[in-house]
Amino acid sequence: MSWLVEIVTVPLSYGFMQRAMAVAVLVGAVCAVLSCFLVLKGWSLMGDAVSHAVLPGIVLAHLAGLPLALGAFAAGVGCAWGTGYLKANSRVKEDTVMGIVFSGMFALGLVMFTKIDTDMHLNHVLFGDMLGVTGRDLVETAIVAGITLAIVLVKRRDFLLFSFDPQHARAIGLPVERLHYGLLVLLAMTIVASLKAVGIILVVAMLIAPGAIAFLLTERFERMLVIAAAVAIGSSVVGTLVSFHIDGATGPCIVLIQAGVFVGAFLLAPKGGLLRRVRASPAADGNG
């Protein structure tokens, strides 16, 4: 039994591992809650688009001497709003617009990154550097994650109705446009909070897997939030410990564990689950 205790206590005897564990739990919690809405809304590709689109903002913020998180947030929100504008003013479908916008902005960011003289490591931007998290990084992540979590949890019922049935939400007087762009802003904030830990590529998995797993396992949204948070936080803790013992990258270890949990949930989930209930509901059939 002592070996099991050592698996946990030995890594946490180091300060950098304590900070990595703390930021992993914070990122896991905020990504889990938001992922439930993204999965129900069908916005998984939107998370992919915004996360890739923040790269030019990071480069510009670095050149201007501003916090990287500020540039990432501005670029993410700009991508989300630009996607909405193009969709509203063209016949091109939303997924096509998102694919063009995020790939274009990501390519622009890569070109800009190769043309500047910086000590930033591209791999750290793309895949994160959880073991290099400083005390200041941890505080910044905690602030952004805390604000995002508070807003999502306070307005969760409005966001839930908007995700399920925007027409009904509009009919009962909810500000659908503000909810739409509010959810996009929260998505950008979540990506900013996750940037240092898992980077702009792996955050996509963190924003999809917890909600998808919970989606398979329950028919109640409140329980879905709890399951997603438990899966994300548990995977973050286990993945961080595993990365220490195998001398592997922390972010990918966390994502691999979440992928494994998803496979288990897919195989063991009750038949149908929440997905069948949504498809069979009057709102989904257009009869509500």
C-alpha positions, 0 to 999 in steps of 0.5 A, spaced: 500 500 500 505 504 501 507 504 493 500 507 492 501 513 497 508 514 494 505 514 487 501 520 489 506 524 494 513 523 491 510 528 485 507 532 489 513 534 493 516 538 488 513 545 487 512 545 479 508 539 480 504 542 485 502 548 480 501 543 475 496 539 478 493 545 481 492 548 474 490 542 471 484 541 476 482 548 474 482 547 466 479 541 467 473 544 471 472 550 467 473 546 460 468 540 463 462 545 464 463 549 458 463 542 454 456 540 456 453 546 452 458 545 446 456 538 445 449 540 446 449 546 442 453 542 436 459 547 437 465 542 437 467 545 431 467 552 434 471 550 439 476 548 434 476 554 430 476 559 436 482 555 439 486 555 433 484 562 431 488 565 437 495 564 435 495 571 431 493 574 437 498 571 441 504 574 436 501 581 436 500 581 444 507 579 444 510 584 439 506 590 443 508 587 450 501 586 452 499 580 456 499 574 451 492 572 454 489 579 452 491 578 445 488 571 445 482 573 447 481 578 442 483 574 437 478 568 439 472 573 440 474 576 433 474 569 430 467 568 433 464 574 431 467 574 424 464 567 423 457 569 425 458 575 420 460 571 414 454 566 416 449 571 416 451 574 410 453 569 405 450 562 403 456 558 405 454 553 411 457 555 418 461 549 419 464 551 412 465 558 414 469 556 421 473 551 417 476 557 412 476 562 418 480 558 423 485 555 418 486 562 415 487 565 422 492 559 424 496 559 418 497 567 419 499 566 426 504 561 424 507 565 418 507 571 423 511 567 429 516 564 424 518 572 422 519 574 429 525 574 434 522 571 440 524 566 446 517 563 446 517 556 444 512 554 438 511 547 441 509 550 448 504 555 445 501 549 441 501 544 446 502 547 453 507 547 458 504 545 464 510 543 468 513 550 466 507 554 470 509 559 474 505 562 480 503 568 476 500 563 471 496 559 476 493 566 479 491 568 472 488 562 470 484 561 477 481 568 475 479 567 468 477 560 470 473 562 476 469 568 472 468 563 467 465 558 471 461 563 475 457 566 469 456 559 466 453 556 472 449 562 474 446 563 467 446 555 466 438 555 465 438 560 459 444 557 456 441 550 456 434 552 453 438 556 448 442 550 446 436 546 446 431 550 442 433 557 440 426 559 437 423 557 444 428 561 448 426 567 443 419 566 444 419 566 451 423 573 451 430 571 452 436 575 449 438 570 444 443 574 441 446 576 447 446 568 449 449 566 443 455 571 443 456 571 451 457 563 450 462 565 444 466 570 449 466 564 455 469 559 450 474 564 448 475 566 456 476 558 457 481 557 451 485 563 454 485 560 461 487 553 458 492 556 454 498 555 458 497 548 461 495 545 454 496 549 449 491 551 443 491 544 440 489 540 446 484 544 449 480 542 443 479 535 446 479 538 453 472 542 451 469 536 447 471 529 451 468 531 458 461 533 455 461 527 450 462 522 456 457 525 460 452 525 454 453 518 454 451 516 461 446 521 463 439 523 461 439 529 466 443 536 465 445 537 472 448 530 472 451 531 466 455 537 469 457 533 475 459 527 471 463 532 466 467 535 471 468 529 475 471 526 469 475 532 467 478 533 474 479 526 475 483 525 468 487 531 470 489 529 476 491 522 474 494 524 467 499 529 471 501 523 476 502 519 470 506 524 466 511 525 472 512 517 472 513 516 465 517 522 464 511 524 458 508 530 456 502 532 461 497 535 456 497 529 452 497 524 458 490 528 460 487 527 453 489 520 452 486 518 459 479 522 457 479 519 450 480 512 454 474 514 458 470 516 452 471 509 449 469 506 456 463 510 456 461 508 449 461 501 450 458 501 457 453 507 457 445 505 457 442 504 450 440 511 447 441 516 453 441 523 453 442 523 445 436 519 444 431 523 449 433 529 445 432 526 438 425 524 440 423 530 444 418 535 441 422 540 440 427 536 436 422 534 431 419 541 430 413 539 434 414 543 440 
